[in-house]
Amino acid sequence: MKKNLVVALAMAALISAPVLAGAPAPKKGGIETADYKWNAQEGEKIEALHKKGDVKAGKEAYEVCGACHLPNGAGRPDGTFPQLAGQHATVIIKQIADIRGGLRDNPTMYPFAVTLSDAQELADVSAYIQTLCIPAEHGKGTGDAALLKQGAELYAKECVSCHGKNGEGDSAKYYPVLAGQHYKYLLRQVTEIRDGKRRNANPDMVKIVKKYTDRELNAVVEYMSSITMPGSMCKPGKKK
């Protein structure tokens, strides 16, 4: 019953954000503070990482998430909600824990993030999301060949060492899968990281992108949104 109510509220949130107005999310330090440790081994994140996620239980918990991110985890091509399918469980755990703990600002997501009852449920839903195949159809960039070429060069020079040749990321280091992610979502996030507005950003990534011009940022995101990951993409005609 509780899940059904939250799903209903999630659908309402897509129409009217004030529906879920309530206590504001807590706020802790981030990249602007000297003592911020992006990969701190503490708190709810570590507790969830030490638990074995139950995929079956995670599928049930994901019903809350599916209202915005869609049942297959595809998110929205317009970038309002990211593509989640196939994302490393470690990355999902870190990001949700950061939202719940006040290290990442996401007013839309916060009311739903806090519905997860404990670290076990966080581990469960993250384990389920990781099992979903990555939709091949997603929000792409402009299709500008010159921009794509420039982006490929920037990615090979400064991004591939962390995010991988095929955008596979690194589960152990909390580097996200980029393959299949929407262009507009990536552009918003990378822009916020460059401009110091994403408080839980990896400081090493901030150092790389803060020097990028708007064109360079657009170029590298254009390329990122074109990446596919062999073996992890959904088969033609399959949605999940």
For each residue, the residues with C-beta under 8 A, 3 or more apart:
1: 4 5
2: 5 6 115
3: 6 7 60 61 63 64
4: 1 7 8
5: 1 2 8 9
6: 2 3 9 10 64 112 115
7: 3 4 10 11 63 64 66 67
8: 4 5 11 12
9: 5 6 12 13 19 20 111
10: 6 7 13 14 64 67 68 112
11: 7 8 14 15 67
12: 8 9 15 16 19 20
13: 9 10 16 17 19 20 67 68 108 111
14: 10 11 67 68
15: 11 12 19
16: 12 13 19
17: 13 20 21 107 108
18: 21
19: 9 12 13 15 16
20: 9 12 13 17 111
21: 17 18
22: 111
23:
24: 107
25: 99 102 105 106 107 110
26: 101 102
27: 102 105
28: 101 102 103
29: 32 33 35 36 103 199
30: 33 36 103 104 198 199 200 201
31: 36 38 196 198 199 200 201 203 206
32: 29 36 196 199
33: 29 30 36
34:
35: 29
36: 29 30 31 32 33 203
37: 40
38: 31 200 201 202 203
39: 173 174
40: 37 43 45
41: 46
42: 45 46
43: 40 46 47 97 101
44: 47 48 97 100 101 119 122
45: 40 42 48 49 93 94 97 98 101
46: 41 42 43 49 50
47: 43 44 50 51 119
48: 44 45 51 93 97 119 120 122 123 126
49: 45 46 90 93 123
50: 46 47
51: 47 48 119 120 123
52: 123 127
53: 58 89 123 124 125 126 127 128
54: 57 58 120 123 124 127
55: 58 59 124 127 128 131
56: 59 60
57: 54 60 61 121 124
58: 53 54 55 61 62 123 124 125 126 127 128 129
59: 55 56 62 63 128
60: 3 56 57 63
61: 3 57 58 64 65 116 121 124 125 128
62: 58 59 65 66 125 128 129
63: 3 7 59 60 66 67
64: 3 6 7 10 61 67 112 115
65: 61 62 68 69 84 112 125 129
66: 7 62 63 69 70 71 73
67: 7 10 11 13 14 63 64
68: 10 13 14 65 76 81 108 112
69: 65 66 73 74 75 81 82 83 84
70: 66 73 74 75 76 81
71: 66 240
72: 85 132 135 234 239 240
73: 66 69 70 83 84 85 86 87 129 132 135 240
74: 69 70 83 85 135 137 138 239
75: 69 70 81 82 83 84 138 182 185
76: 68 70 79 80 81 139 182
77: 138 139 182 184
78: 139 182 184
79: 76 82 139 182 183 184 185 186 187 188
80: 76 185
81: 68 69 70 75 76 185
82: 69 75 79 181 182 185
83: 69 73 74 75 134 135 138 180 181 182 185
84: 65 69 73 75 87 92 129 132
85: 72 73 74 129 132 133 134 135 180 234 240
86: 73 129 130 132 133 134 177 179 180 229 232
87: 73 84 91 92 129 130 176 177
88: 91 92 130 169 170 171 174 176 177
89: 53 92 93 123 126 127 129 130 171
90: 49 93 94 126 171 172 174
91: 87 88 94 95 169 171 174 175 176 177
92: 84 87 88 89 95 96 125 126 129 130
93: 45 48 49 89 90 96 97 122 123 126
94: 45 90 91 97 98 174
95: 91 92 98 99 104 200
96: 92 93 99 100 113 116 122 126
97: 43 44 45 48 93 94 100 101 122
98: 45 94 95 101 102 103 104 200
99: 25 95 96 103 104 106 109 110 113
100: 44 96 97 110 113 114 116
101: 26 28 43 44 45 97 98
102: 25 26 27 28 98
103: 28 29 30 98 99 199 200
104: 30 95 98 99 198 199 200
105: 25 27 198 199
106: 25 99 109 110 113
107: 17 24 25 110
108: 13 17 68 111
109: 99 106 112 113
110: 25 99 100 106 107 113 114
111: 9 13 20 22 108 114 115
112: 6 10 64 65 68 109 115
113: 96 99 100 106 109 110 116
114: 100 110 111
115: 2 6 64 111 112
116: 61 96 100 113 121 122 125
117: 120 121
118: 121 122
119: 44 47 48 51 122 123
120: 48 51 54 117 123 124
121: 57 61 116 117 118 124 125
122: 44 48 93 96 97 116 118 119 125 126
123: 48 49 51 52 53 54 58 89 93 119 120 126 127
124: 53 54 55 57 58 61 120 121 127 128
125: 53 58 61 62 65 92 116 121 122 128 129
126: 48 53 58 89 90 92 93 96 122 123 129 130
127: 52 53 54 55 58 89 123 124 130 131
128: 53 55 58 59 61 62 124 125 131 132
129: 58 62 65 73 84 85 86 87 89 92 125 126 132
130: 86 87 88 89 92 126 127
131: 55 127 128
132: 72 73 84 85 86 128 129 240
133: 85 86 232 233 234 235 238 240
134: 83 85 86 177 179 180 228 229 232 233 234
135: 72 73 74 83 85 138 180 233 234 239
136: 180 228 233 234 236
137: 74
138: 74 75 77 83 135 180 181 182 225
139: 76 77 78 79 182 183 184 185 225
140: 143 183 225 226
141: 144 147 148 183 218 221 222 225 226
142: 147 218 222
143: 140 148
144: 141 147 148 222
145: 148 149
146: 149 150
147: 141 142 144 150 151 215 218 219 222
148: 141 143 144 145 151 152 219 222 223 226
149: 145 146 152 153
150: 146 147 153 154 215 216 219
151: 147 148 154 155 218 219 220 221 222 223 224
152: 148 149 155 156 223
153: 149 150 156 157
154: 150 151 157 158 159 212 216 219 220 223
155: 151 152 158 159 160 163 220 223 224
156: 152 153 159 160
157: 153 154 160
158: 154 155 161 208
159: 154 155 156 162 163 208 220 224
160: 155 156 157 163 164 165
161: 158
162: 159 169 170 173 175 204 205
163: 155 159 160 167 168 169 170 175 176 178 224
164: 160 167 168 169 170
165: 160 168
166: 179 227 228 229 230
167: 163 164 177 178 179 180 181 224 227 228 229
168: 163 164 165 177 179 229 232
169: 88 91 162 163 164 175 176 177 178
170: 88 162 163 164 173 174 175
171: 88 89 90 91 174
172: 90
173: 39 162 170
174: 39 88 90 91 94 170 171
175: 91 162 163 169 170 202
176: 87 88 91 163 169
177: 86 87 88 91 134 167 168 169 180 181 229 232
178: 163 167 169 181 186 224 227
179: 86 134 166 167 168 227 228 229 232 233
180: 83 85 86 134 135 136 138 167 177 227 228 229 233
181: 82 83 138 167 177 178 185 186 224 225
182: 75 76 77 78 79 82 83 138 139 185 186 225
183: 79 139 140 141 186 187 221 222 224 225
184: 77 78 79 139 187 188
185: 75 79 80 81 82 83 139 181 182 188 189
186: 79 178 181 182 183 189 190 221 224 225
187: 79 183 184 190 191 217 218 221
188: 79 184 185 191 192
189: 185 186 192 193 198
190: 186 187 193 194 209 217 220 221
191: 187 188 194 195 217
192: 188 189 195 197 198 201
193: 189 190 196 197 198 201 205 206 209
194: 190 191 206 209 210 212 217
195: 191 192
196: 31 32 193 206 210
197: 192 193
198: 30 31 104 105 189 192 193 201
199: 29 30 31 32 103 104 105
200: 30 31 38 95 98 103 104
201: 30 31 38 192 193 198 205 206
202: 38 175 205 206
203: 31 36 38 206 207
204: 162 207 208
205: 162 193 201 202 208 209
206: 31 193 194 196 201 202 203 209 210
207: 203 204 210
208: 158 159 204 205 211 212
209: 190 193 194 205 206 212 217
210: 194 196 206 207
211: 208
212: 154 194 208 209 216 217 220
213: 216 217
214: 217 218
215: 147 150 218 219
216: 150 154 212 213 219 220
217: 187 190 191 194 209 212 213 214 220 221
218: 141 142 147 151 187 214 215 221 222
219: 147 148 150 151 154 215 216 222 223
220: 151 154 155 159 190 212 216 217 223 224
221: 141 151 183 186 187 190 217 218 224 225
222: 141 142 144 147 148 151 183 218 219 225 226
223: 148 151 152 154 155 219 220 226 227
224: 151 155 159 163 167 178 181 183 186 220 221 227
225: 138 139 140 141 181 182 183 186 221 222
226: 140 141 148 222 223
227: 166 167 178 179 180 223 224
228: 134 136 166 167 179 180 233
229: 86 134 166 167 168 177 179 180 232 233
230: 166 233
231:
232: 86 133 134 168 177 179 229
233: 133 134 135 136 179 180 228 229 230
234: 72 85 133 134 135 136 238 239 240
235: 133 238
236: 136
237:
238: 133 234 235
239: 72 74 135 234
240: 71 72 73 85 132 133 234
